[in-house]
Amino acid sequence: MMMTKQTFLSFSLVLLFLLHCTNTLVAQPAAAPAQPAGPIAAPSPPSPSAPLVLPGPAAGPAPSGPTNVTKIFEKAGHFSLLIRLLKSTSVADQIEKQLNDTSNGVTIFAPADDAFSSLSSGTLNSLNDGEKESLMQFHVLSTYIPLSQFQTVSNPLRTNAGDSSKYAFPLNVTSYPNSVNISTGITNASLSGTVYTDGQLAIYQVNKVLLPWNLFGAKPPAPAPSPVKPGKQDSAAATVDDDSSDDDHKVNVSGAVSLVAMQHVVFFAAALVAAMFSL
């Protein structure tokens, strides 16, 4: 009897243990099923190339009063030769007048001192005052062009020097993702920095002095003169000449006739006098 009780107790304990384990397993949350491997996402397209940004200040401080171009160059430094030429040719005054009198703005391509130093010896000294003024005007556009608009400008650009034809003052701009190149037919230069920009005045540093064809290029050969064809005027002139010749001929003939008649009169008078003395 005692053995039977012990066996029953042991069986009860095993049964309770198994029941406890079952409840514990049921209470635990089931593990989340593994996510199926999906397709690899396509890489995002490359971003468009960033707009061209040149070294230098992105924007200058708003000037108090009228904009003074020479003071901007003095503040930037290394533009002493350009300042001297702008003042001596009065182009600085012309630029400031444009800024104050119009709303189109102004764009300046500014060679630094090292750009002038790279010119051949005597280049500037070979120019008279009027030619130096044209050279400075060739670096100025009478419109404001932000850096992003060089991709859409129409060539050749018209500068303050005037005529933009092939053998005068042509200025062509080519814009690339990372540079802006300028060609004059004599010089191939590029923009190397932004000196100043305020929405009305833009000043870009160029690595070379822009030499225009009109001042430094070979002059085109003169066209050969076309042969002159006789026209109505020539025929009329020939007719007048013929008439004049006829008149001269008539005068000569009439003069000869008058001379012969005079000779006959003289002979007749002489014969008459001789006859009277013979009587």
C-alpha positions in Angstrom: 0.0 0.0 0.0 2.8 2.4 0.9 4.6 1.6 -2.4 1.4 2.3 -4.4 1.1 5.8 -2.8 4.8 6.6 -3.5 4.4 5.6 -7.2 1.2 7.7 -7.5 3.0 10.7 -5.9 5.9 10.4 -8.3 3.6 10.1 -11.3 1.7 13.2 -10.1 4.9 15.2 -9.8 6.0 14.2 -13.3 2.6 15.1 -14.7 2.8 18.5 -13.0 6.3 19.1 -14.4 5.2 18.3 -17.9 2.1 20.5 -17.6 4.3 23.4 -16.4 6.7 23.0 -19.3 3.8 23.0 -21.8 2.3 26.2 -20.4 5.8 27.9 -20.5 6.3 27.0 -24.2 2.7 28.2 -25.1 3.3 31.5 -23.3 6.4 32.4 -25.3 5.7 34.4 -28.5 6.4 32.7 -31.8 9.4 33.9 -33.7 8.6 36.2 -36.6 9.0 34.5 -39.9 12.1 35.4 -41.9 11.4 38.1 -44.6 11.8 36.8 -48.1 14.7 38.3 -50.0 13.4 40.9 -52.4 14.9 42.6 -55.4 17.8 45.0 -54.9 16.6 48.6 -55.2 17.9 50.3 -58.3 20.5 53.0 -57.6 19.3 56.5 -57.7 20.3 58.4 -60.8 23.3 60.6 -60.5 22.6 64.1 -59.6 23.1 66.7 -62.3 26.4 68.5 -62.3 26.6 71.3 -59.9 26.5 74.9 -61.3 29.8 76.5 -62.1 31.2 78.3 -59.1 34.3 80.4 -59.5 36.7 81.3 -56.6 36.0 84.6 -55.0 33.1 86.3 -53.1 29.7 85.1 -54.2 28.2 88.5 -53.5 29.7 91.8 -52.5 28.4 94.1 -49.8 25.8 96.6 -51.0 27.6 99.8 -51.7 26.4 103.0 -50.0 25.5 105.5 -52.8 26.7 105.2 -56.4 28.8 102.1 -57.2 32.5 103.0 -57.4 34.2 100.4 -59.7 37.8 101.5 -58.9 37.2 101.1 -55.2 35.9 97.6 -55.8 39.1 96.7 -57.6 41.2 98.4 -55.0 39.6 96.3 -52.3 40.1 93.1 -54.3 43.8 93.9 -54.8 46.2 92.9 -57.7 44.3 95.1 -60.2 46.5 98.2 -60.1 47.3 98.3 -63.9 43.6 97.9 -64.7 42.6 100.7 -62.4 45.2 103.0 -64.0 43.9 102.3 -67.5 40.3 102.6 -66.4 41.0 106.1 -64.9 43.3 107.4 -67.7 40.8 106.5 -70.4 37.7 107.6 -68.5 36.1 104.2 -69.0 35.6 104.0 -65.2 33.4 107.1 -65.4 31.5 105.6 -68.3 30.8 102.4 -66.4 29.5 104.2 -63.3 27.3 106.4 -65.6 25.9 103.2 -67.2 25.1 101.8 -63.7 23.3 104.9 -62.6 21.5 105.8 -65.8 20.2 102.3 -67.0 18.7 99.2 -65.5 20.5 96.8 -67.8 23.5 96.5 -65.5 27.2 95.9 -66.5 29.5 93.0 -66.8 33.3 93.5 -66.6 36.1 91.0 -67.6 38.9 92.1 -65.4 42.6 91.1 -66.1 44.7 91.1 -63.0 48.3 92.5 -62.9 49.9 89.2 -63.8 47.7 89.0 -66.9 49.1 92.4 -68.0 52.6 91.3 -67.1 52.3 88.3 -69.5 51.8 90.6 -72.5 54.7 91.1 -74.9 57.0 94.0 -74.1 55.7 97.3 -75.5 52.1 96.0 -76.2 50.4 98.8 -74.3 52.9 101.5 -75.2 52.2 100.9 -78.9 48.6 102.1 -78.4 47.5 105.7 -78.5 45.0 107.1 -76.1 42.0 106.3 -78.3 43.2 102.7 -78.8 43.7 102.2 -75.1 40.1 103.4 -74.5 38.9 100.9 -77.1 40.9 98.1 -75.3 39.3 98.9 -72.0 35.8 99.1 -73.5 36.4 95.7 -75.1 36.4 94.3 -71.5 32.9 95.7 -70.7 29.4 94.5 -71.6 26.5 96.9 -71.2 24.4 94.2 -69.6 24.5 92.2 -66.4 25.3 88.5 -67.0 25.3 86.1 -64.0 27.6 83.1 -64.2 24.7 80.7 -65.0 23.7 82.6 -68.1 26.9 82.2 -70.0 25.6 78.9 -71.2 22.8 80.6 -73.2 24.3 83.9 -74.4 24.4 84.5 -78.2 27.8 84.9 -79.8 29.5 87.2 -80.6 28.9 89.3 -77.5 28.7 93.1 -78.2 31.0 95.0 -75.9 31.2 98.7 -75.3 34.0 98.8 -78.0 31.2 98.6 -80.6 31.4 96.6 -83.8 31.5 92.8 -83.1 32.2 91.7 -86.6 35.1 89.3 -87.5 37.8 91.8 -88.0 36.7 94.4 -85.5 35.8 93.5 -81.9 34.5 90.0 -81.8 34.0 88.3 -78.3 32.8 84.7 -78.2 32.0 82.8 -75.0 31.9 79.0 -74.6 30.6 77.6 -71.3 31.6 74.2 -70.0 30.4 72.4 -66.8 33.5 73.6 -64.9 34.8 76.6 -66.9 33.9 79.5 -69.1 36.3 80.3 -72.0 36.5 83.6 -74.0 38.0 84.0 -77.5 38.7 87.2 -79.3 40.4 85.7 -82.4 43.7 86.8 -80.9 43.4 85.7 -77.3 41.9 82.5 -75.7 41.2 83.3 -72.1 39.1 81.8 -69.3 37.3 83.1 -66.2 39.4 82.4 -63.1 37.3 84.0 -60.4 34.4 86.2 -59.3 35.5 89.6 -58.1 32.1 91.1 -57.4 28.4 90.6 -58.1 25.4 92.3 -56.7 22.6 91.7 -59.3 23.4 94.8 -61.4 27.2 94.7 -61.7 29.2 91.5 -62.3 33.0 91.5 -62.3 34.8 88.3 -63.4 38.6 87.9 -63.3 40.1 86.6 -66.5 43.6 85.1 -66.8 44.6 87.1 -69.9 44.1 90.5 -71.3 41.5 90.3 -74.1 43.2 91.6 -77.2 40.7 92.6 -80.0 41.4 91.9 -83.6 40.9 95.5 -84.6 44.0 96.6 -82.7 46.2 93.5 -82.8 45.1 91.4 -85.7 46.1 91.5 -89.4 43.9 93.6 -91.5 41.9 91.7 -94.2 43.1 92.3 -97.8 41.3 95.0 -99.6 38.9 93.7 -102.3 40.1 94.0 -105.9 38.4 96.9 -107.8 35.8 95.6 -110.2 36.2 96.6 -113.9 34.2 99.7 -114.9 31.6 99.0 -117.6 30.7 101.8 -120.0 27.3 103.1 -119.2 25.0 105.9 -120.3 27.1 108.5 -118.6 30.2 107.3 -120.5 28.3 107.3 -123.8 27.0 110.8 -123.1 30.6 111.9 -122.3 31.8 110.4 -125.6 29.0 112.2 -127.4 30.0 115.5 -125.8 33.6 114.8 -126.8 32.6 114.0 -130.4 30.6 117.2 -130.5 33.5 119.2 -129.2 35.8 117.6 -131.8 33.3 118.5 -134.6 33.1 122.1 -133.3 36.9 122.4 -133.3 37.0 121.0 -136.8 34.4 123.5 -138.0 36.3 126.3 -136.4 39.5 125.2 -138.0 37.8 125.0 -141.5 36.1 128.3 -141.2 39.4 129.9 -140.1 41.1 128.4 -143.2 38.4 129.7 -145.5 38.6 133.2 -144.0 42.4 133.2 -144.5 42.1 132.3 -148.2 39.5 135.0 -148.8 41.7 137.5 -147.1 44.6 136.6 -149.4 42.4 137.0 -152.5 41.4 140.5 -151.3 45.0 141.5 -150.8 46.1 140.3 -154.2 43.1 142.0 -155.9 43.9 145.3 -154.2 47.6 145.0 -155.1 46.7 144.4 -158.8 44.3 147.4 -158.8 47.0 149.7 -157.4 49.5 148.5 -160.0 47.0 149.1 -162.8 46.4 152.7 -161.7 50.1 153.5 -161.7 50.5 152.1 -165.2 48.0 154.6 -166.7 
